[in-house]
Amino acid sequence: MYIPFNAMKITTHESVHLQRILSDLKAVIERENKRHQMDEHLTSSMRSLLEDEIIPQLENELDWEPSDADLGVTSEPPMTMDEMHKRAYEEKRMAWS
């Protein structure tokens, strides 16, 4: 059965949509900066809300990386294979001596 390409649903990650929204909001602010004060489309409260709260919070959430505490890493990292083999060798050598 033939399905036309434009009828196929392509899913994208929601963060991609949020990145686009963020870039659109930044573009709105840039356009507002170019307008004369009497020709602005946004109220000053809407503009300050976008600049001071919404855009920074979206950037913060989109750029978030988990810390060690968020990942539950509280001790030293796991041993490497080399460290594990050296420890096993030392334990074996101590057991046979």
PDB file of N, CA, C and O in Angstrom:
ATOM      1  N   MET A   1       0.837  -1.173   0.000  1.00  0.00           N
ATOM      2  CA  MET A   1       0.000   0.000   0.000  1.00  0.00           C
ATOM      3  C   MET A   1       0.889   1.246   0.000  1.00  0.00           C
ATOM      4  O   MET A   1       1.794   1.375   0.824  1.00  0.00           O
ATOM      5  N   TYR A   2       0.626   2.131  -0.907  1.00  0.00           N
ATOM      6  CA  TYR A   2       1.412   3.356  -1.042  1.00  0.00           C
ATOM      7  C   TYR A   2       0.857   4.440  -0.126  1.00  0.00           C
ATOM      8  O   TYR A   2      -0.342   4.719  -0.124  1.00  0.00           O
ATOM      9  N   ILE A   3       1.757   5.047   0.656  1.00  0.00           N
ATOM     10  CA  ILE A   3       1.369   6.161   1.525  1.00  0.00           C
ATOM     11  C   ILE A   3       2.158   7.377   1.065  1.00  0.00           C
ATOM     12  O   ILE A   3       3.389   7.360   1.077  1.00  0.00           O
ATOM     13  N   PRO A   4       1.460   8.433   0.659  1.00  0.00           N
ATOM     14  CA  PRO A   4       2.182   9.630   0.229  1.00  0.00           C
ATOM     15  C   PRO A   4       3.031  10.182   1.363  1.00  0.00           C
ATOM     16  O   PRO A   4       2.668  10.085   2.535  1.00  0.00           O
ATOM     17  N   PHE A   5       4.170  10.765   0.993  1.00  0.00           N
ATOM     18  CA  PHE A   5       5.109  11.262   1.995  1.00  0.00           C
ATOM     19  C   PHE A   5       4.464  12.302   2.902  1.00  0.00           C
ATOM     20  O   PHE A   5       4.698  12.300   4.111  1.00  0.00           O
ATOM     21  N   ASN A   6       3.654  13.191   2.329  1.00  0.00           N
ATOM     22  CA  ASN A   6       3.067  14.253   3.148  1.00  0.00           C
ATOM     23  C   ASN A   6       1.982  13.730   4.085  1.00  0.00           C
ATOM     24  O   ASN A   6       1.536  14.464   4.967  1.00  0.00           O
ATOM     25  N   ALA A   7       1.546  12.479   3.918  1.00  0.00           N
ATOM     26  CA  ALA A   7       0.539  11.902   4.807  1.00  0.00           C
ATOM     27  C   ALA A   7       1.182  11.149   5.971  1.00  0.00           C
ATOM     28  O   ALA A   7       0.500  10.781   6.928  1.00  0.00           O
ATOM     29  N   MET A   8       2.504  10.919   5.890  1.00  0.00           N
ATOM     30  CA  MET A   8       3.182  10.196   6.958  1.00  0.00           C
ATOM     31  C   MET A   8       3.409  11.132   8.140  1.00  0.00           C
ATOM     32  O   MET A   8       3.798  12.287   7.968  1.00  0.00           O
ATOM     33  N   LYS A   9       3.164  10.626   9.316  1.00  0.00           N
ATOM     34  CA  LYS A   9       3.395  11.421  10.510  1.00  0.00           C
ATOM     35  C   LYS A   9       4.838  11.240  10.963  1.00  0.00           C
ATOM     36  O   LYS A   9       5.309  10.119  11.155  1.00  0.00           O
ATOM     37  N   ILE A  10       5.515  12.338  11.127  1.00  0.00           N
ATOM     38  CA  ILE A  10       6.894  12.308  11.603  1.00  0.00           C
ATOM     39  C   ILE A  10       6.886  12.917  12.992  1.00  0.00           C
ATOM     40  O   ILE A  10       6.489  14.069  13.172  1.00  0.00           O
ATOM     41  N   THR A  11       7.319  12.152  13.959  1.00  0.00           N
ATOM     42  CA  THR A  11       7.322  12.662  15.322  1.00  0.00           C
ATOM     43  C   THR A  11       8.673  13.266  15.658  1.00  0.00           C
ATOM     44  O   THR A  11       9.721  12.750  15.270  1.00  0.00           O
ATOM     45  N   THR A  12       8.626  14.352  16.375  1.00  0.00           N
ATOM     46  CA  THR A  12       9.848  14.994  16.854  1.00  0.00           C
ATOM     47  C   THR A  12       9.762  15.127  18.363  1.00  0.00           C
ATOM     48  O   THR A  12       8.675  15.145  18.940  1.00  0.00           O
ATOM     49  N   HIS A  13      10.892  15.217  18.973  1.00  0.00           N
ATOM     50  CA  HIS A  13      10.956  15.367  20.424  1.00  0.00           C
ATOM     51  C   HIS A  13      10.377  16.719  20.811  1.00  0.00           C
ATOM     52  O   HIS A  13      10.581  17.709  20.108  1.00  0.00           O
ATOM     53  N   GLU A  14       9.670  16.764  21.905  1.00  0.00           N
ATOM     54  CA  GLU A  14       9.011  17.999  22.336  1.00  0.00           C
ATOM     55  C   GLU A  14      10.004  19.123  22.609  1.00  0.00           C
ATOM     56  O   GLU A  14       9.661  20.297  22.465  1.00  0.00           O
ATOM     57  N   SER A  15      11.219  18.783  22.998  1.00  0.00           N
ATOM     58  CA  SER A  15      12.202  19.843  23.250  1.00  0.00           C
ATOM     59  C   SER A  15      12.544  20.598  21.967  1.00  0.00           C
ATOM     60  O   SER A  15      12.918  21.769  22.022  1.00  0.00           O
ATOM     61  N   VAL A  16      12.419  19.940  20.814  1.00  0.00           N
ATOM     62  CA  VAL A  16      12.648  20.621  19.539  1.00  0.00           C
ATOM     63  C   VAL A  16      11.596  21.704  19.344  1.00  0.00           C
ATOM     64  O   VAL A  16      11.906  22.811  18.905  1.00  0.00           O
ATOM     65  N   HIS A  17      10.359  21.378  19.670  1.00  0.00           N
ATOM     66  CA  HIS A  17       9.285  22.372  19.563  1.00  0.00           C
ATOM     67  C   HIS A  17       9.520  23.533  20.526  1.00  0.00           C
ATOM     68  O   HIS A  17       9.289  24.692  20.181  1.00  0.00           O
ATOM     69  N   LEU A  18       9.979  23.217  21.728  1.00  0.00           N
ATOM     70  CA  LEU A  18      10.251  24.270  22.699  1.00  0.00           C
ATOM     71  C   LEU A  18      11.409  25.155  22.254  1.00  0.00           C
ATOM     72  O   LEU A  18      11.390  26.363  22.491  1.00  0.00           O
ATOM     73  N   GLN A  19      12.422  24.566  21.611  1.00  0.00           N
ATOM     74  CA  GLN A  19      13.535  25.368  21.070  1.00  0.00           C
ATOM     75  C   GLN A  19      13.018  26.346  20.021  1.00  0.00           C
ATOM     76  O   GLN A  19      13.443  27.500  19.976  1.00  0.00           O
ATOM     77  N   ARG A  20      12.096  25.879  19.179  1.00  0.00           N
ATOM     78  CA  ARG A  20      11.523  26.762  18.148  1.00  0.00           C
ATOM     79  C   ARG A  20      10.714  27.878  18.787  1.00  0.00           C
ATOM     80  O   ARG A  20      10.792  29.030  18.359  1.00  0.00           O
ATOM     81  N   ILE A  21       9.939  27.541  19.808  1.00  0.00           N
ATOM     82  CA  ILE A  21       9.146  28.550  20.508  1.00  0.00           C
ATOM     83  C   ILE A  21      10.068  29.589  21.136  1.00  0.00           C
ATOM     84  O   ILE A  21       9.797  30.788  21.070  1.00  0.00           O
ATOM     85  N   LEU A  22      11.150  29.129  21.743  1.00  0.00           N
ATOM     86  CA  LEU A  22      12.112  30.040  22.360  1.00  0.00           C
ATOM     87  C   LEU A  22      12.716  30.978  21.322  1.00  0.00           C
ATOM     88  O   LEU A  22      12.833  32.180  21.562  1.00  0.00           O
ATOM     89  N   SER A  23      13.097  30.437  20.177  1.00  0.00           N
ATOM     90  CA  SER A  23      13.672  31.301  19.135  1.00  0.00           C
ATOM     91  C   SER A  23      12.625  32.271  18.599  1.00  0.00           C
ATOM     92  O   SER A  23      12.962  33.404  18.254  1.00  0.00           O
ATOM     93  N   ASP A  24      11.357  31.849  18.521  1.00  0.00           N
ATOM     94  CA  ASP A  24      10.292  32.759  18.096  1.00  0.00           C
ATOM     95  C   ASP A  24      10.095  33.885  19.101  1.00  0.00           C
ATOM     96  O   ASP A  24       9.910  35.039  18.716  1.00  0.00           O
ATOM     97  N   LEU A  25      10.134  33.553  20.391  1.00  0.00           N
ATOM     98  CA  LEU A  25       9.976  34.584  21.417  1.00  0.00           C
ATOM     99  C   LEU A  25      11.128  35.584  21.373  1.00  0.00           C
ATOM    100  O   LEU A  25      10.921  36.786  21.539  1.00  0.00           O
ATOM    101  N   LYS A  26      12.340  35.083  21.151  1.00  0.00           N
ATOM    102  CA  LYS A  26      13.485  35.986  21.030  1.00  0.00           C
ATOM    103  C   LYS A  26      13.342  36.887  19.809  1.00  0.00           C
ATOM    104  O   LYS A  26      13.711  38.061  19.852  1.00  0.00           O
ATOM    105  N   ALA A  27      12.807  36.338  18.722  1.00  0.00           N
ATOM    106  CA  ALA A  27      12.600  37.137  17.505  1.00  0.00           C
ATOM    107  C   ALA A  27      11.552  38.220  17.742  1.00  0.00           C
ATOM    108  O   ALA A  27      11.680  39.327  17.219  1.00  0.00           O
ATOM    109  N   VAL A  28      10.526  37.914  18.518  1.00  0.00           N
ATOM    110  CA  VAL A  28       9.512  38.912  18.851  1.00  0.00           C
ATOM    111  C   VAL A  28      10.150  40.079  19.591  1.00  0.00           C
ATOM    112  O   VAL A  28       9.880  41.241  19.287  1.00  0.00           O
ATOM    113  N   ILE A  29      10.995  39.764  20.563  1.00  0.00           N
ATOM    114  CA  ILE A  29      11.668  40.817  21.332  1.00  0.00           C
ATOM    115  C   ILE A  29      12.593  41.641  20.431  1.00  0.00           C
ATOM    116  O   ILE A  29      12.655  42.864  20.558  1.00  0.00           O
ATOM    117  N   GLU A  30      13.305  40.980  19.529  1.00  0.00           N
ATOM    118  CA  GLU A  30      14.192  41.712  18.608  1.00  0.00           C
ATOM    119  C   GLU A  30      13.398  42.657  17.721  1.00  0.00           C
ATOM    120  O   GLU A  30      13.808  43.796  17.495  1.00  0.00           O
ATOM    121  N   ARG A  31      12.252  42.182  17.216  1.00  0.00           N
ATOM    122  CA  ARG A  31      11.420  43.062  16.387  1.00  0.00           C
ATOM    123  C   ARG A  31      10.880  44.235  17.196  1.00  0.00           C
ATOM    124  O   ARG A  31      10.805  45.355  16.691  1.00  0.00           O
ATOM    125  N   GLU A  32      10.510  43.988  18.432  1.00  0.00           N
ATOM    126  CA  GLU A  32      10.014  45.060  19.295  1.00  0.00           C
ATOM    127  C   GLU A  32      11.100  46.091  19.566  1.00  0.00           C
ATOM    128  O   GLU A  32      10.815  47.285  19.653  1.00  0.00           O
ATOM    129  N   ASN A  33      12.352  45.634  19.701  1.00  0.00           N
ATOM    130  CA  ASN A  33      13.466  46.556  19.948  1.00  0.00           C
ATOM    131  C   ASN A  33      13.687  47.499  18.767  1.00  0.00           C
ATOM    132  O   ASN A  33      14.176  48.614  18.947  1.00  0.00           O
ATOM    133  N   LYS A  34      13.334  47.062  17.574  1.00  0.00           N
ATOM    134  CA  LYS A  34      13.542  47.885  16.377  1.00  0.00           C
ATOM    135  C   LYS A  34      12.426  48.907  16.164  1.00  0.00           C
ATOM    136  O   LYS A  34      12.592  49.869  15.414  1.00  0.00           O
ATOM    137  N   ARG A  35      11.297  48.696  16.823  1.00  0.00           N
ATOM    138  CA  ARG A  35      10.162  49.600  16.638  1.00  0.00           C
ATOM    139  C   ARG A  35      10.294  50.839  17.524  1.00  0.00           C
ATOM    140  O   ARG A  35      10.901  50.811  18.594  1.00  0.00           O
ATOM    141  N   HIS A  36       9.704  51.917  17.035  1.00  0.00           N
ATOM    142  CA  HIS A  36       9.611  53.129  17.848  1.00  0.00           C
ATOM    143  C   HIS A  36       8.665  52.850  19.003  1.00  0.00           C
ATOM    144  O   HIS A  36       7.778  52.004  18.890  1.00  0.00           O
ATOM    145  N   GLN A  37       8.846  53.551  20.105  1.00  0.00           N
ATOM    146  CA  GLN A  37       8.053  53.314  21.307  1.00  0.00           C
ATOM    147  C   GLN A  37       6.552  53.459  21.034  1.00  0.00           C
ATOM    148  O   GLN A  37       5.751  52.738  21.628  1.00  0.00           O
ATOM    149  N   MET A  38       6.174  54.343  20.179  1.00  0.00           N
ATOM    150  CA  MET A  38       4.751  54.545  19.873  1.00  0.00           C
ATOM    151  C   MET A  38       4.207  53.464  18.936  1.00  0.00           C
ATOM    152  O   MET A  38       2.992  53.296  18.827  1.00  0.00           O
ATOM    153  N   ASP A  39       5.093  52.734  18.263  1.00  0.00           N
ATOM    154  CA  ASP A  39       4.661  51.707  17.315  1.00  0.00           C
ATOM    155  C   ASP A  39       4.787  50.290  17.856  1.00  0.00           C
ATOM    156  O   ASP A  39       4.536  49.331  17.127  1.00  0.00           O
ATOM    157  N   GLU A  40       5.167  50.139  19.112  1.00  0.00           N
ATOM    158  CA  GLU A  40       5.351  48.796  19.675  1.00  0.00           C
ATOM    159  C   GLU A  40       4.021  48.057  19.764  1.00  0.00           C
ATOM    160  O   GLU A  40       2.974  48.655  20.011  1.00  0.00           O
ATOM    161  N   HIS A  41       4.087  46.750  19.558  1.00  0.00           N
ATOM    162  CA  HIS A  41       2.893  45.910  19.594  1.00  0.00           C
ATOM    163  C   HIS A  41       2.637  45.328  20.976  1.00  0.00           C
ATOM    164  O   HIS A  41       1.493  45.028  21.320  1.00  0.00           O
ATOM    165  N   LEU A  42       3.680  45.167  21.766  1.00  0.00           N
ATOM    166  CA  LEU A  42       3.548  44.570  23.100  1.00  0.00           C
ATOM    167  C   LEU A  42       3.473  45.653  24.162  1.00  0.00           C
ATOM    168  O   LEU A  42       4.067  46.723  24.029  1.00  0.00           O
ATOM    169  N   THR A  43       2.736  45.353  25.210  1.00  0.00           N
ATOM    170  CA  THR A  43       2.728  46.262  26.347  1.00  0.00           C
ATOM    171  C   THR A  43       4.060  46.121  27.086  1.00  0.00           C
ATOM    172  O   THR A  43       4.773  45.130  26.924  1.00  0.00           O
ATOM    173  N   SER A  44       4.375  47.112  27.886  1.00  0.00           N
ATOM    174  CA  SER A  44       5.644  47.050  28.615  1.00  0.00           C
ATOM    175  C   SER A  44       5.646  45.900  29.614  1.00  0.00           C
ATOM    176  O   SER A  44       6.694  45.305  29.867  1.00  0.00           O
ATOM    177  N   SER A  45       4.483  45.577  30.188  1.00  0.00           N
ATOM    178  CA  SER A  45       4.431  44.459  31.135  1.00  0.00           C
ATOM    179  C   SER A  45       4.630  43.119  30.423  1.00  0.00           C
ATOM    180  O   SER A  45       5.291  42.228  30.956  1.00  0.00           O
ATOM    181  N   MET A  46       4.065  42.972  29.227  1.00  0.00           N
ATOM    182  CA  MET A  46       4.249  41.730  28.462  1.00  0.00           C
ATOM    183  C   MET A  46       5.704  41.589  28.046  1.00  0.00           C
ATOM    184  O   MET A  46       6.274  40.499  28.095  1.00  0.00           O
ATOM    185  N   ARG A  47       6.290  42.693  27.640  1.00  0.00           N
ATOM    186  CA  ARG A  47       7.693  42.666  27.214  1.00  0.00           C
ATOM    187  C   ARG A  47       8.609  42.307  28.377  1.00  0.00           C
ATOM    188  O   ARG A  47       9.514  41.487  28.218  1.00  0.00           O
ATOM    189  N   SER A  48       8.389  42.906  29.541  1.00  0.00           N
ATOM    190  CA  SER A  48       9.234  42.579  30.684  1.00  0.00           C
ATOM    191  C   SER A  48       9.003  41.151  31.150  1.00  0.00           C
ATOM    192  O   SER A  48       9.938  40.495  31.610  1.00  0.00           O
ATOM    193  N   LEU A  49       7.774  40.657  31.040  1.00  0.00           N
ATOM    194  CA  LEU A  49       7.489  39.272  31.387  1.00  0.00           C
ATOM    195  C   LEU A  49       8.274  38.323  30.485  1.00  0.00           C
ATOM    196  O   LEU A  49       8.850  37.346  30.962  1.00  0.00           O
ATOM    197  N   LEU A  50       8.298  38.605  29.194  1.00  0.00           N
ATOM    198  CA  LEU A  50       9.051  37.772  28.254  1.00  0.00           C
ATOM    199  C   LEU A  50      10.547  37.854  28.527  1.00  0.00           C
ATOM    200  O   LEU A  50      11.223  36.830  28.619  1.00  0.00           O
ATOM    201  N   GLU A  51      11.064  39.072  28.655  1.00  0.00           N
ATOM    202  CA  GLU A  51      12.509  39.265  28.807  1.00  0.00           C
ATOM    203  C   GLU A  51      13.040  38.806  30.157  1.00  0.00           C
ATOM    204  O   GLU A  51      14.138  38.255  30.239  1.00  0.00           O
ATOM    205  N   ASP A  52      12.270  39.029  31.214  1.00  0.00           N
ATOM    206  CA  ASP A  52      12.787  38.792  32.563  1.00  0.00           C
ATOM    207  C   ASP A  52      12.419  37.439  33.142  1.00  0.00           C
ATOM    208  O   ASP A  52      13.102  36.945  34.040  1.00  0.00           O
ATOM    209  N   GLU A  53      11.354  36.834  32.645  1.00  0.00           N
ATOM    210  CA  GLU A  53      10.919  35.583  33.254  1.00  0.00           C
ATOM    211  C   GLU A  53      10.805  34.418  32.275  1.00  0.00           C
ATOM    212  O   GLU A  53      11.454  33.387  32.455  1.00  0.00           O
ATOM    213  N   ILE A  54       9.996  34.576  31.256  1.00  0.00           N
ATOM    214  CA  ILE A  54       9.676  33.430  30.386  1.00  0.00           C
ATOM    215  C   ILE A  54      10.896  32.955  29.604  1.00  0.00           C
ATOM    216  O   ILE A  54      11.230  31.770  29.644  1.00  0.00           O
ATOM    217  N   ILE A  55      11.561  33.853  28.898  1.00  0.00           N
ATOM    218  CA  ILE A  55      12.712  33.448  28.081  1.00  0.00           C
ATOM    219  C   ILE A  55      13.840  32.889  28.947  1.00  0.00           C
ATOM    220  O   ILE A  55      14.363  31.825  28.617  1.00  0.00           O
ATOM    221  N   PRO A  56      14.247  33.554  30.048  1.00  0.00           N
ATOM    222  CA  PRO A  56      15.311  32.962  30.879  1.00  0.00           C
ATOM    223  C   PRO A  56      14.945  31.606  31.474  1.00  0.00           C
ATOM    224  O   PRO A  56      15.796  30.722  31.566  1.00  0.00           O
ATOM    225  N   GLN A  57      13.690  31.434  31.879  1.00  0.00           N
ATOM    226  CA  GLN A  57      13.294  30.147  32.452  1.00  0.00           C
ATOM    227  C   GLN A  57      13.287  29.048  31.401  1.00  0.00           C
ATOM    228  O   GLN A  57      13.703  27.925  31.684  1.00  0.00           O
ATOM    229  N   LEU A  58      12.823  29.351  30.196  1.00  0.00           N
ATOM    230  CA  LEU A  58      12.870  28.363  29.117  1.00  0.00           C
ATOM    231  C   LEU A  58      14.313  27.987  28.783  1.00  0.00           C
ATOM    232  O   LEU A  58      14.624  26.811  28.597  1.00  0.00           O
ATOM    233  N   GLU A  59      15.190  28.982  28.708  1.00  0.00           N
ATOM    234  CA  GLU A  59      16.602  28.701  28.433  1.00  0.00           C
ATOM    235  C   GLU A  59      17.198  27.832  29.526  1.00  0.00           C
ATOM    236  O   GLU A  59      17.953  26.900  29.248  1.00  0.00           O
ATOM    237  N   ASN A  60      16.859  28.139  30.757  1.00  0.00           N
ATOM    238  CA  ASN A  60      17.375  27.375  31.885  1.00  0.00           C
ATOM    239  C   ASN A  60      16.917  25.918  31.818  1.00  0.00           C
ATOM    240  O   ASN A  60      17.712  25.009  32.057  1.00  0.00           O
ATOM    241  N   GLU A  61      15.674  25.695  31.502  1.00  0.00           N
ATOM    242  CA  GLU A  61      15.152  24.331  31.432  1.00  0.00           C
ATOM    243  C   GLU A  61      15.714  23.562  30.233  1.00  0.00           C
ATOM    244  O   GLU A  61      16.009  22.371  30.343  1.00  0.00           O
ATOM    245  N   LEU A  62      15.860  24.225  29.112  1.00  0.00           N
ATOM    246  CA  LEU A  62      16.361  23.546  27.911  1.00  0.00           C
ATOM    247  C   LEU A  62      17.849  23.248  28.000  1.00  0.00           C
ATOM    248  O   LEU A  62      18.325  22.292  27.387  1.00  0.00           O
ATOM    249  N   ASP A  63      18.594  24.055  28.757  1.00  0.00           N
ATOM    250  CA  ASP A  63      20.035  23.848  28.897  1.00  0.00           C
ATOM    251  C   ASP A  63      20.395  23.064  30.152  1.00  0.00           C
ATOM    252  O   ASP A  63      21.575  22.939  30.483  1.00  0.00           O
ATOM    253  N   TRP A  64      19.402  22.537  30.852  1.00  0.00           N
ATOM    254  CA  TRP A  64      19.625  21.852  32.122  1.00  0.00           C
ATOM    255  C   TRP A  64      20.401  20.562  31.923  1.00  0.00           C
ATOM    256  O   TRP A  64      20.101  19.764  31.035  1.00  0.00           O
ATOM    257  N   GLU A  65      21.401  20.375  32.768  1.00  0.00           N
ATOM    258  CA  GLU A  65      22.150  19.120  32.804  1.00  0.00           C
ATOM    259  C   GLU A  65      22.129  18.633  34.238  1.00  0.00           C
ATOM    260  O   GLU A  65      22.352  19.419  35.159  1.00  0.00           O
ATOM    261  N   PRO A  66      21.864  17.349  34.446  1.00  0.00           N
ATOM    262  CA  PRO A  66      21.773  16.855  35.821  1.00  0.00           C
ATOM    263  C   PRO A  66      23.125  16.898  36.531  1.00  0.00           C
ATOM    264  O   PRO A  66      24.171  16.630  35.940  1.00  0.00           O
ATOM    265  N   SER A  67      23.067  17.239  37.797  1.00  0.00           N
ATOM    266  CA  SER A  67      24.285  17.218  38.608  1.00  0.00           C
ATOM    267  C   SER A  67      24.495  15.807  39.138  1.00  0.00           C
ATOM    268  O   SER A  67      23.654  14.931  38.941  1.00  0.00           O
ATOM    269  N   ASP A  68      25.622  15.592  39.810  1.00  0.00           N
ATOM    270  CA  ASP A  68      25.881  14.284  40.399  1.00  0.00           C
ATOM    271  C   ASP A  68      24.822  13.931  41.435  1.00  0.00           C
ATOM    272  O   ASP A  68      24.417  12.774  41.548  1.00  0.00           O
ATOM    273  N   ALA A  69      24.377  14.925  42.188  1.00  0.00           N
ATOM    274  CA  ALA A  69      23.346  14.671  43.192  1.00  0.00           C
ATOM    275  C   ALA A  69      22.029  14.260  42.536  1.00  0.00           C
ATOM    276  O   ALA A  69      21.323  13.393  43.050  1.00  0.00           O
ATOM    277  N   ASP A  70      21.695  14.886  41.392  1.00  0.00           N
ATOM    278  CA  ASP A  70      20.474  14.514  40.665  1.00  0.00           C
ATOM    279  C   ASP A  70      20.545  13.086  40.158  1.00  0.00           C
ATOM    280  O   ASP A  70      19.534  12.387  40.098  1.00  0.00           O
ATOM    281  N   LEU A  71      21.750  12.657  39.793  1.00  0.00           N
ATOM    282  CA  LEU A  71      21.923  11.306  39.270  1.00  0.00           C
ATOM    283  C   LEU A  71      22.090  10.270  40.374  1.00  0.00           C
ATOM    284  O   LEU A  71      22.102   9.068  40.110  1.00  0.00           O
ATOM    285  N   GLY A  72      22.218  10.739  41.609  1.00  0.00           N
ATOM    286  CA  GLY A  72      22.389   9.818  42.727  1.00  0.00           C
ATOM    287  C   GLY A  72      23.821   9.372  42.920  1.00  0.00           C
ATOM    288  O   GLY A  72      24.076   8.394  43.622  1.00  0.00           O
ATOM    289  N   VAL A  73      24.761  10.076  42.306  1.00  0.00           N
ATOM    290  CA  VAL A  73      26.173   9.738  42.446  1.00  0.00           C
ATOM    291  C   VAL A  73      26.700  10.498  43.658  1.00  0.00           C
ATOM    292  O   VAL A  73      26.880  11.715  43.615  1.00  0.00           O
ATOM    293  N   THR A  74      26.942   9.768  44.733  1.00  0.00           N
ATOM    294  CA  THR A  74      27.439  10.433  45.935  1.00  0.00           C
ATOM    295  C   THR A  74      28.814   9.926  46.336  1.00  0.00           C
ATOM    296  O   THR A  74      29.525  10.596  47.085  1.00  0.00           O
ATOM    297  N   SER A  75      29.194   8.768  45.854  1.00  0.00           N
ATOM    298  CA  SER A  75      30.509   8.228  46.201  1.00  0.00           C
ATOM    299  C   SER A  75      31.441   8.368  45.006  1.00  0.00           C
ATOM    300  O   SER A  75      31.113   9.002  44.004  1.00  0.00           O
ATOM    301  N   GLU A  76      32.596   7.766  45.141  1.00  0.00           N
ATOM    302  CA  GLU A  76      33.551   7.830  44.040  1.00  0.00           C
ATOM    303  C   GLU A  76      33.016   7.029  42.850  1.00  0.00           C
ATOM    304  O   GLU A  76      32.195   6.129  43.029  1.00  0.00           O
ATOM    305  N   PRO A  77      33.468   7.345  41.660  1.00  0.00           N
ATOM    306  CA  PRO A  77      32.981   6.635  40.485  1.00  0.00           C
ATOM    307  C   PRO A  77      33.368   5.158  40.537  1.00  0.00           C
ATOM    308  O   PRO A  77      34.299   4.781  41.248  1.00  0.00           O
ATOM    309  N   PRO A  78      32.648   4.321  39.780  1.00  0.00           N
ATOM    310  CA  PRO A  78      32.967   2.899  39.787  1.00  0.00           C
ATOM    311  C   PRO A  78      34.390   2.640  39.288  1.00  0.00           C
ATOM    312  O   PRO A  78      34.996   3.472  38.613  1.00  0.00           O
ATOM    313  N   MET A  79      34.894   1.474  39.640  1.00  0.00           N
ATOM    314  CA  MET A  79      36.265   1.123  39.254  1.00  0.00           C
ATOM    315  C   MET A  79      36.353   0.877  37.755  1.00  0.00           C
ATOM    316  O   MET A  79      35.405   0.410  37.125  1.00  0.00           O
ATOM    317  N   THR A  80      37.508   1.200  37.206  1.00  0.00           N
ATOM    318  CA  THR A  80      37.754   0.869  35.811  1.00  0.00           C
ATOM    319  C   THR A  80      38.121  -0.605  35.725  1.00  0.00           C
ATOM    320  O   THR A  80      38.409  -1.229  36.746  1.00  0.00           O
ATOM    321  N   MET A  81      38.114  -1.161  34.540  1.00  0.00           N
ATOM    322  CA  MET A  81      38.476  -2.568  34.357  1.00  0.00           C
ATOM    323  C   MET A  81      39.915  -2.815  34.796  1.00  0.00           C
ATOM    324  O   MET A  81      40.224  -3.851  35.384  1.00  0.00           O
ATOM    325  N   ASP A  82      40.785  -1.863  34.510  1.00  0.00           N
ATOM    326  CA  ASP A  82      42.181  -2.004  34.903  1.00  0.00           C
ATOM    327  C   ASP A  82      42.309  -2.068  36.430  1.00  0.00           C
ATOM    328  O   ASP A  82      43.036  -2.908  36.960  1.00  0.00           O
ATOM    329  N   GLU A  83      41.603  -1.182  37.129  1.00  0.00           N
ATOM    330  CA  GLU A  83      41.639  -1.190  38.590  1.00  0.00           C
ATOM    331  C   GLU A  83      41.061  -2.494  39.147  1.00  0.00           C
ATOM    332  O   GLU A  83      41.576  -3.046  40.119  1.00  0.00           O
ATOM    333  N   MET A  84      39.994  -2.975  38.524  1.00  0.00           N
ATOM    334  CA  MET A  84      39.372  -4.209  38.988  1.00  0.00           C
ATOM    335  C   MET A  84      40.326  -5.397  38.834  1.00  0.00           C
ATOM    336  O   MET A  84      40.428  -6.232  39.733  1.00  0.00           O
ATOM    337  N   HIS A  85      41.022  -5.472  37.698  1.00  0.00           N
ATOM    338  CA  HIS A  85      41.956  -6.578  37.457  1.00  0.00           C
ATOM    339  C   HIS A  85      43.163  -6.507  38.396  1.00  0.00           C
ATOM    340  O   HIS A  85      43.630  -7.533  38.891  1.00  0.00           O
ATOM    341  N   LYS A  86      43.665  -5.291  38.639  1.00  0.00           N
ATOM    342  CA  LYS A  86      44.792  -5.140  39.567  1.00  0.00           C
ATOM    343  C   LYS A  86      44.395  -5.576  40.971  1.00  0.00           C
ATOM    344  O   LYS A  86      45.160  -6.252  41.659  1.00  0.00           O
ATOM    345  N   ARG A  87      43.190  -5.182  41.393  1.00  0.00           N
ATOM    346  CA  ARG A  87      42.727  -5.569  42.721  1.00  0.00           C
ATOM    347  C   ARG A  87      42.558  -7.089  42.828  1.00  0.00           C
ATOM    348  O   ARG A  87      42.947  -7.687  43.831  1.00  0.00           O
ATOM    349  N   ALA A  88      41.979  -7.710  41.797  1.00  0.00           N
ATOM    350  CA  ALA A  88      41.789  -9.164  41.802  1.00  0.00           C
ATOM    351  C   ALA A  88      43.144  -9.872  41.821  1.00  0.00           C
ATOM    352  O   ALA A  88      43.310 -10.871  42.521  1.00  0.00           O
ATOM    353  N   TYR A  89      44.113  -9.360  41.057  1.00  0.00           N
ATOM    354  CA  TYR A  89      45.441  -9.949  41.025  1.00  0.00           C
ATOM    355  C   TYR A  89      46.096  -9.870  42.400  1.00  0.00           C
ATOM    356  O   TYR A  89      46.687 -10.840  42.873  1.00  0.00           O
ATOM    357  N   GLU A  90      45.983  -8.693  43.041  1.00  0.00           N
ATOM    358  CA  GLU A  90      46.572  -8.522  44.371  1.00  0.00           C
ATOM    359  C   GLU A  90      45.904  -9.448  45.390  1.00  0.00           C
ATOM    360  O   GLU A  90      46.586 -10.045  46.223  1.00  0.00           O
ATOM    361  N   GLU A  91      44.573  -9.571  45.329  1.00  0.00           N
ATOM    362  CA  GLU A  91      43.877 -10.459  46.256  1.00  0.00           C
ATOM    363  C   GLU A  91      44.278 -11.918  46.039  1.00  0.00           C
ATOM    364  O   GLU A  91      44.465 -12.666  46.999  1.00  0.00           O
ATOM    365  N   LYS A  92      44.408 -12.312  44.789  1.00  0.00           N
ATOM    366  CA  LYS A  92      44.811 -13.683  44.466  1.00  0.00           C
ATOM    367  C   LYS A  92      46.236 -13.949  44.941  1.00  0.00           C
ATOM    368  O   LYS A  92      46.537 -15.006  45.495  1.00  0.00           O
ATOM    369  N   ARG A  93      47.102 -12.967  44.710  1.00  0.00           N
ATOM    370  CA  ARG A  93      48.495 -13.118  45.136  1.00  0.00           C
ATOM    371  C   ARG A  93      48.606 -13.206  46.655  1.00  0.00           C
ATOM    372  O   ARG A  93      49.402 -13.987  47.176  1.00  0.00           O
ATOM    373  N   MET A  94      47.818 -12.415  47.360  1.00  0.00           N
ATOM    374  CA  MET A  94      47.821 -12.447  48.823  1.00  0.00           C
ATOM    375  C   MET A  94      47.260 -13.783  49.341  1.00  0.00           C
ATOM    376  O   MET A  94      47.713 -14.287  50.369  1.00  0.00           O
ATOM    377  N   ALA A  95      46.285 -14.347  48.637  1.00  0.00           N
ATOM    378  CA  ALA A  95      45.676 -15.613  49.076  1.00  0.00           C
ATOM    379  C   ALA A  95      46.647 -16.784  48.898  1.00  0.00           C
ATOM    380  O   ALA A  95      46.614 -17.732  49.682  1.00  0.00           O
ATOM    381  N   TRP A  96      47.495 -16.732  47.895  1.00  0.00           N
ATOM    382  CA  TRP A  96      48.411 -17.837  47.601  1.00  0.00           C
ATOM    383  C   TRP A  96      49.756 -17.709  48.337  1.00  0.00           C
ATOM    384  O   TRP A  96      50.557 -18.644  48.334  1.00  0.00           O
ATOM    385  N   SER A  97      49.994 -16.577  48.951  1.00  0.00           N
ATOM    386  CA  SER A  97      51.282 -16.415  49.619  1.00  0.00           C
ATOM    387  C   SER A  97      51.224 -16.810  51.091  1.00  0.00           C
ATOM    388  O   SER A  97      52.233 -16.730  51.792  1.00  0.00           O
TER     389      SER A  97
END
